[in-house]
Amino acid sequence: MNIIAEVSRWAIPLLLLLIPVLAYLRKVPVYESFVAGAEDGFKTGVRILPFLIGMLVSIRVFVDSGVLSLVSHWLQPLFAILGLDPNFTAIIPLAIMRPLSGSGALGVATQLINQYGPDSYIGRLASTLQGSTDTTFFVLTVYFGSVGIKKYRYALKLGLLADLVGLIVSVWIVTKTFH
């Protein structure tokens, strides 16, 4: 166990040392390559900034307007019909927020874990869902925006389908494993 802890502690510093040394030995202009990469990264950051700001403002409006709570309330009868645990409705805000914002979803998951406990059905479900899906809209905004992809209709549909599958599989796994 101590060996793994030591390897973990030294892995990144060693990589940060090893990569420039190997590049230097291979006659790669290390500093010039770093500066060129940093310049490209800055250009990418400037290019995606409008997309990122638009997404963050939209998420804030979505949450602050009460639409998140309203959608969560509308979905409760559907989950009751499916025969899910009555406490399951507490997970709906996380399921809605997860495709939108990683930090927003983490905040919701933290609230759920604090409220219900980490070993509760909801705590385990929140943790599983948090780790099983990605932030679809963030990915589309940042990654697609950075390379200039404008036609992402199919990627959006597939990403949201993957989020739904992640929710269904998370519920199934947590129910079968812990309930």
KOLDOBA-884481 format. One record per residue: y, z, x of N, C-alpha, C in turn. Coordinates in pm, whole numbers, plus 50000, padded with zeros to 5 digits. Each point is the difference from the previous one (the first is absolute). Layout:
BEGIN
<atom <Y, Z, X>, <Y, Z, X>, <Y, Z, X>>;
...
This chain:
BEGIN
<atom <49880, 50000, 50083>, <50120, 50000, 49917>, <50126, 50000, 50088>>;
<atom <49999, 50075, 50111>, <50116, 50006, 50088>, <50023, 49867, 50069>>;
<atom <49893, 49926, 50027>, <50014, 49870, 50065>, <50075, 49904, 49909>>;
<atom <49966, 50001, 49872>, <50067, 49912, 49903>, <50147, 50036, 49989>>;
<atom <50031, 50128, 49999>, <50140, 50044, 49993>, <50078, 49954, 50122>>;
<atom <49941, 50011, 50117>, <50068, 49957, 50122>, <50018, 49849, 50004>>;
<atom <49897, 49925, 49962>, <50012, 49853, 49996>, <50110, 49960, 49902>>;
<atom <50003, 50065, 49885>, <50103, 49970, 49900>, <50140, 50028, 50054>>;
<atom <50013, 50110, 50072>, <50132, 50037, 50050>, <50050, 49905, 50107>>;
<atom <49908, 49946, 50080>, <50040, 49916, 50113>, <49989, 49850, 49973>>;
<atom <49947, 49959, 49887>, <49975, 49858, 49974>, <50129, 49918, 50000>>;
<atom <50098, 50041, 49924>, <50123, 49920, 49990>, <50079, 50001, 50131>>;
<atom <50022, 50116, 50064>, <50070, 49994, 50130>, <49930, 49912, 50103>>;
<atom <49867, 50005, 50003>, <49927, 49915, 50095>, <50016, 49852, 49966>>;
<atom <49995, 49967, 49871>, <50021, 49860, 49961>, <50141, 49954, 50037>>;
<atom <50099, 50086, 49977>, <50137, 49965, 50034>, <50020, 49982, 50150>>;
<atom <49919, 50064, 50079>, <50005, 49982, 50145>, <49915, 49881, 50043>>;
<atom <49881, 49989, 49942>, <49904, 49898, 50043>, <50046, 49858, 49969>>;
<atom <50057, 49978, 49884>, <50039, 49863, 49960>, <50107, 49942, 50092>>;
<atom <50110, 50071, 50029>, <50098, 49942, 50095>, <49944, 49982, 50141>>;
<atom <49915, 50092, 50045>, <49942, 49986, 50134>, <49911, 49876, 50007>>;
<atom <49915, 49979, 49899>, <49915, 49880, 49998>, <50085, 49873, 49991>>;
<atom <50104, 50004, 49920>, <50088, 49883, 49989>, <50066, 49970, 50134>>;
<atom <50045, 50103, 50070>, <50062, 49982, 50130>, <49901, 49940, 50100>>;
<atom <49877, 50052, 49998>, <49897, 49948, 50091>, <49966, 49855, 49970>>;
<atom <50017, 49959, 49876>, <49974, 49860, 49963>, <50125, 49912, 50014>>;
<atom <50102, 50054, 50061>, <50125, 49928, 50029>, <50080, 49964, 49875>>;
<atom <49984, 50081, 49894>, <50079, 49982, 49878>, <50133, 50072, 50021>>;
<atom <50113, 49935, 49969>, <50130, 50068, 50013>, <50012, 50109, 49891>>;
<atom <49962, 50122, 50033>, <49985, 50108, 49903>, <50131, 50030, 49929>>;
<atom <50105, 50026, 50074>, <50127, 50040, 49938>, <50057, 49886, 49916>>;
<atom <49997, 49879, 50052>, <50052, 49886, 49927>, <49921, 49976, 49871>>;
<atom <49869, 50017, 50006>, <49916, 49985, 49881>, <50032, 50108, 49897>>;
<atom <50022, 50122, 50048>, <50036, 50108, 49910>, <50133, 49972, 49932>>;
<atom <50099, 49955, 50074>, <50132, 49971, 49943>, <49991, 49885, 49900>>;
<atom <49925, 49896, 50031>, <49983, 49888, 49906>, <49932, 50048, 49872>>;
<atom <49899, 50084, 50012>, <49931, 50054, 49882>, <50092, 50088, 49917>>;
<atom <50081, 50082, 50068>, <50093, 50086, 49928>, <50105, 49917, 49927>>;
<atom <50045, 49892, 50062>, <50097, 49911, 49935>, <49940, 49934, 49876>>;
<atom <49877, 49954, 50011>, <49932, 49941, 49884>, <49981, 50103, 49889>>;
<atom <49964, 50122, 50039>, <49983, 50108, 49902>, <50130, 50032, 49929>>;
<atom <50110, 50000, 50073>, <50130, 50027, 49938>, <50037, 49889, 49902>>;
<atom <49975, 49875, 50038>, <50027, 49888, 49910>, <49917, 50011, 49873>>;
<atom <49874, 50037, 50015>, <49913, 50017, 49884>, <50052, 50112, 49911>>;
<atom <50041, 50111, 50060>, <50056, 50112, 49924>, <50122, 49960, 49920>>;
<atom <50089, 49923, 50060>, <50119, 49953, 49930>, <49963, 49905, 49887>>;
<atom <49900, 49915, 50023>, <49958, 49903, 49900>, <49937, 50067, 49877>>;
<atom <49925, 50109, 50020>, <49933, 50064, 49886>, <50085, 50108, 49934>>;
<atom <50112, 50037, 50060>, <50081, 50109, 49946>, <50042, 49979, 49854>>;
<atom <50047, 49882, 49960>, <50035, 49983, 49857>, <49882, 50020, 49906>>;
<atom <49882, 49952, 50040>, <49880, 50018, 49917>, <49966, 50148, 49988>>;
<atom <50008, 50070, 50111>, <49966, 50142, 50003>, <50098, 50083, 49916>>;
<atom <50127, 49972, 50012>, <50101, 50072, 49921>, <49979, 49973, 49851>>;
<atom <49976, 49875, 49966>, <49975, 49966, 49859>, <49879, 50073, 49944>>;
<atom <49893, 50008, 50079>, <49880, 50069, 49954>, <50026, 50149, 49984>>;
<atom <50066, 50062, 50097>, <50025, 50145, 49992>, <50092, 50035, 49883>>;
<atom <50101, 49919, 49975>, <50089, 50023, 49886>, <49922, 49985, 49869>>;
<atom <49915, 49898, 49992>, <49920, 49979, 49879>, <49908, 50118, 49972>>;
<atom <49936, 50051, 50103>, <49911, 50115, 49983>, <50078, 50122, 49953>>;
<atom <50116, 50024, 50060>, <50081, 50115, 49960>, <50043, 49988, 49854>>;
<atom <50038, 49880, 49957>, <50038, 49978, 49860>, <49880, 50021, 49910>>;
<atom <49883, 49951, 50040>, <49876, 50015, 49924>, <49968, 50147, 49976>>;
<atom <50012, 50081, 50103>, <49967, 50142, 49989>, <50109, 50077, 49926>>;
<atom <50126, 49980, 50040>, <50111, 50077, 49942>, <50030, 49965, 49855>>;
<atom <49966, 49879, 49958>, <50026, 49960, 49862>, <49901, 50062, 49902>>;
<atom <49891, 50053, 50052>, <49898, 50059, 49913>, <49892, 49902, 49959>>;
<atom <50006, 49877, 50050>, <49900, 49900, 49964>, <49863, 50040, 50052>>;
<atom <49994, 50061, 50119>, <49872, 50046, 50054>, <49935, 50100, 49905>>;
<atom <50076, 50095, 49952>, <49946, 50100, 49905>, <49959, 49934, 49869>>;
<atom <50080, 49905, 49953>, <49971, 49931, 49875>, <49870, 49920, 50009>>;
<atom <49982, 49925, 50108>, <49879, 49921, 50019>, <49879, 50094, 50012>>;
<atom <50017, 50110, 50072>, <49891, 50098, 50012>, <49960, 50053, 49863>>;
<atom <50097, 50028, 49917>, <49974, 50052, 49865>, <49927, 49895, 49915>>;
<atom <50040, 49873, 50012>, <49936, 49893, 49923>, <49854, 49979, 50040>>;
<atom <49969, 50023, 50126>, <49864, 49976, 50049>, <49903, 50113, 49968>>;
<atom <50049, 50116, 49962>, <49912, 50114, 49972>, <49895, 49971, 49893>>;
<atom <50034, 49937, 49886>, <49896, 49972, 49900>, <49890, 49906, 50051>>;
<atom <50037, 49905, 50084>, <49900, 49908, 50056>, <49897, 50077, 50082>>;
<atom <50047, 50091, 50083>, <49907, 50076, 50083>, <49917, 50097, 49917>>;
<atom <50057, 50049, 49891>, <49923, 50088, 49909>, <49887, 49920, 49935>>;
<atom <50028, 49875, 49961>, <49897, 49914, 49940>, <49888, 49972, 50100>>;
<atom <50036, 49987, 50128>, <49900, 49973, 50103>, <49916, 50124, 50032>>;
<atom <50037, 50113, 49940>, <49921, 50121, 50018>, <50021, 50070, 50132>>;
<atom <50115, 49977, 50062>, <50028, 50064, 50128>, <50041, 50145, 49979>>;
<atom <49987, 50079, 50104>, <50038, 50141, 49998>, <50142, 50012, 49943>>;
<atom <50025, 50096, 49908>, <50134, 50015, 49943>, <50108, 50024, 50105>>;
<atom <49963, 50063, 50111>, <50096, 50021, 50108>, <50035, 49871, 50073>>;
<atom <49919, 49896, 49975>, <50021, 49873, 50071>, <50139, 49944, 49979>>;
<atom <50060, 50028, 49885>, <50132, 49943, 49972>, <50103, 50044, 50103>>;
<atom <49974, 50110, 50071>, <50092, 50044, 50104>, <50006, 49901, 50116>>;
<atom <49897, 49919, 50016>, <49993, 49906, 50113>, <50075, 49869, 49970>>;
<atom <50034, 49977, 49874>, <50063, 49873, 49962>, <50128, 49971, 50079>>;
<atom <50091, 50096, 50017>, <50120, 49968, 50080>, <49966, 49956, 50143>>;
<atom <49896, 50060, 50059>, <49960, 49958, 50135>, <49943, 49859, 49997>>;
<atom <49920, 49969, 49899>, <49942, 49866, 49990>, <50107, 49894, 49981>>;
<atom <50108, 50035, 49933>, <50110, 49905, 49980>, <50087, 49991, 50125>>;
<atom <50025, 50114, 50065>, <50090, 50003, 50115>, <49935, 49942, 50126>>;
<atom <49870, 50010, 50014>, <49932, 49958, 50122>, <50028, 49854, 50037>>;
<atom <49995, 49905, 49908>, <50032, 49862, 50040>, <50148, 49978, 50035>>;
<atom <50085, 50093, 49959>, <50144, 49982, 50020>, <50051, 50057, 50131>>;
<atom <49963, 50124, 50028>, <50060, 50069, 50113>, <49902, 50099, 50061>>;
<atom <49975, 49987, 50127>, <49911, 50093, 50069>, <50058, 50140, 50004>>;
<atom <50128, 50013, 50033>, <50060, 50133, 50006>, <50013, 50061, 49861>>;
<atom <50032, 49920, 49900>, <50006, 50050, 49863>, <49862, 50045, 49952>>;
<atom <49897, 49922, 50032>, <49863, 50037, 49962>, <49956, 50126, 50074>>;
<atom <50039, 50012, 50126>, <49965, 50120, 50075>, <50065, 50123, 49938>>;
<atom <50124, 49985, 49954>, <50068, 50110, 49932>, <49929, 50040, 49872>>;
<atom <49959, 49902, 49922>, <49927, 50028, 49876>, <49865, 50065, 50031>>;
<atom <49929, 49947, 50100>, <49870, 50057, 50038>, <50016, 50144, 50048>>;
<atom <50104, 50027, 50076>, <50026, 50136, 50048>, <50026, 50094, 49884>>;
<atom <50078, 49955, 49903>, <50025, 50082, 49881>, <49870, 50030, 49925>>;
<atom <49916, 49899, 49984>, <49873, 50018, 49930>, <49909, 50099, 50074>>;
<atom <49994, 49986, 50131>, <49915, 50090, 50079>, <50055, 50142, 49995>>;
<atom <50131, 50015, 50008>, <50059, 50133, 49990>, <49978, 50062, 49863>>;
<atom <50007, 49918, 49896>, <49987, 50050, 49864>, <49855, 50033, 49964>>;
<atom <49907, 49910, 50035>, <49861, 50016, 49958>, <49909, 50056, 50108>>;
<atom <50043, 49993, 50125>, <49918, 50047, 50112>, <49928, 49885, 50067>>;
<atom <49978, 50010, 50130>, <49937, 49890, 50074>, <49853, 49979, 49965>>;
<atom <49932, 50105, 49952>, <49858, 49987, 49967>, <49975, 49975, 49853>>;
<atom <50105, 49981, 49922>, <49984, 49970, 49858>, <49967, 49853, 49982>>;
<atom <49957, 49965, 49880>, <49971, 49860, 49969>, <50125, 49915, 50024>>;
<atom <50115, 50045, 49951>, <50124, 49924, 50016>, <50041, 49993, 50147>>;
<atom <49987, 50109, 50074>, <50034, 49999, 50141>, <49916, 49903, 50080>>;
<atom <49870, 50001, 49971>, <49910, 49907, 50070>, <50025, 49856, 49958>>;
<atom <50027, 49980, 49873>, <50029, 49866, 49951>, <50130, 49948, 50059>>;
<atom <50102, 50085, 50006>, <50128, 49959, 50060>, <49981, 49962, 50146>>;
<atom <49923, 50080, 50072>, <49975, 49971, 50142>, <49923, 49870, 50018>>;
<atom <49899, 49979, 49918>, <49919, 49879, 50009>, <50081, 49876, 49965>>;
<atom <50078, 50009, 49893>, <50084, 49887, 49960>, <50106, 49971, 50106>>;
<atom <50057, 50103, 50056>, <50103, 49983, 50103>, <49945, 49923, 50120>>;
<atom <49873, 50025, 50032>, <49941, 49934, 50116>, <49930, 49869, 49971>>;
<atom <49986, 49963, 49873>, <49919, 49882, 49968>, <50080, 49878, 49958>>;
<atom <50127, 50016, 49981>, <50081, 49884, 49960>, <50119, 49986, 50093>>;
<atom <50069, 49889, 49987>, <50117, 49976, 50084>, <50123, 49982, 49913>>;
<atom <50113, 49997, 50062>, <50126, 49983, 49928>, <50026, 49850, 49985>>;
<atom <49948, 49944, 49894>, <50004, 49855, 49978>, <50141, 49944, 50009>>;
<atom <50094, 50060, 49930>, <50136, 49946, 49999>, <50069, 50015, 50134>>;
<atom <49970, 50107, 50073>, <50056, 50016, 50134>, <49945, 49892, 50092>>;
<atom <49870, 49977, 49993>, <49939, 49896, 50082>, <50062, 49864, 49970>>;
<atom <50013, 49969, 49871>, <50060, 49871, 49965>, <50145, 49991, 50046>>;
<atom <50074, 50108, 49984>, <50141, 49999, 50037>, <50018, 49988, 50150>>;
<atom <49936, 50087, 50074>, <50024, 50007, 50144>, <49927, 49889, 50075>>;
<atom <49870, 49989, 49980>, <49925, 49904, 50080>, <50026, 49856, 49957>>;
<atom <50000, 49976, 49871>, <50027, 49864, 49955>, <50146, 49963, 50025>>;
<atom <50089, 50096, 49976>, <50142, 49974, 50024>, <50031, 49973, 50146>>;
<atom <49929, 50067, 50090>, <50028, 49984, 50143>, <49964, 49861, 50051>>;
<atom <49904, 49935, 49937>, <49962, 49866, 50045>, <50050, 49891, 49905>>;
<atom <50075, 50040, 49900>, <50065, 49903, 49912>, <49913, 49944, 49889>>;
<atom <49891, 50066, 49964>, <49916, 49951, 49891>, <50070, 50031, 49868>>;
<atom <50024, 49899, 49921>, <50069, 50018, 49873>, <49907, 49990, 49879>>;
<atom <49889, 49929, 50016>, <49905, 49982, 49891>, <49885, 50097, 50020>>;
<atom <50009, 50114, 49935>, <49898, 50103, 50017>, <49938, 50043, 49868>>;
<atom <50004, 49911, 49902>, <49949, 50030, 49867>, <49854, 50043, 50004>>;
<atom <49916, 49925, 50069>, <49858, 50032, 50004>, <49974, 50125, 50083>>;
<atom <50076, 50019, 50105>, <49983, 50121, 50081>, <50036, 50124, 49918>>;
<atom <50101, 49990, 49916>, <50038, 50112, 49915>, <49888, 50033, 49901>>;
<atom <49947, 49897, 49935>, <49892, 50022, 49904>, <49878, 50062, 50068>>;
<atom <49963, 49946, 50113>, <49884, 50051, 50072>, <50025, 50142, 50051>>;
<atom <50120, 50027, 50049>, <50033, 50135, 50047>, <49993, 50102, 49889>>;
<atom <50054, 49966, 49882>, <49995, 50092, 49887>, <49857, 50017, 49948>>;
<atom <49921, 49893, 50006>, <49859, 50011, 49963>, <49927, 50094, 50097>>;
<atom <50031, 49987, 50128>, <49939, 50089, 50100>, <50042, 50146, 49976>>;
<atom <50124, 50022, 49960>, <50045, 50136, 49967>, <49923, 50055, 49880>>;
<atom <49978, 49917, 49899>, <49924, 50043, 49883>, <49855, 50031, 50038>>;
<atom <49940, 49915, 50081>, <49864, 50024, 50045>, <49995, 50129, 50084>>;
<atom <50101, 50021, 50083>, <50006, 50123, 50078>, <50006, 50123, 49912>>;
<atom <50076, 49992, 49892>, <50008, 50112, 49905>, <49864, 50023, 49933>>;
<atom <49939, 49894, 49952>, <49871, 50012, 49930>, <49893, 50056, 50094>>;
<atom <49993, 49947, 50119>, <49899, 50046, 50096>, <50029, 50143, 50044>>;
<atom <50126, 50036, 50016>, <50035, 50138, 50036>, <49954, 50096, 49893>>;
<atom <50026, 49966, 49874>, <49957, 50085, 49889>, <49847, 50011, 50000>>;
<atom <49933, 49888, 50017>, <49854, 49999, 49998>, <49943, 50086, 50113>>;
<atom <50051, 49980, 50122>, <49949, 50074, 50115>, <50024, 50149, 49986>>;
<atom <50122, 50039, 49962>, <50031, 50142, 49988>, <49920, 50063, 49886>>;
<atom <49985, 49926, 49890>, <49923, 50053, 49888>, <49853, 50018, 50039>>;
<atom <49942, 49901, 50066>, <49859, 50007, 50038>, <49977, 50102, 50112>>;
<atom <50094, 50013, 50088>, <49980, 50087, 50116>, <50035, 50146, 49972>>;
<atom <50107, 50023, 49928>, <50050, 50137, 49988>, <49999, 50057, 49860>>;
<atom <49968, 49923, 49899>, <50016, 50049, 49863>, <49869, 50025, 49933>>;
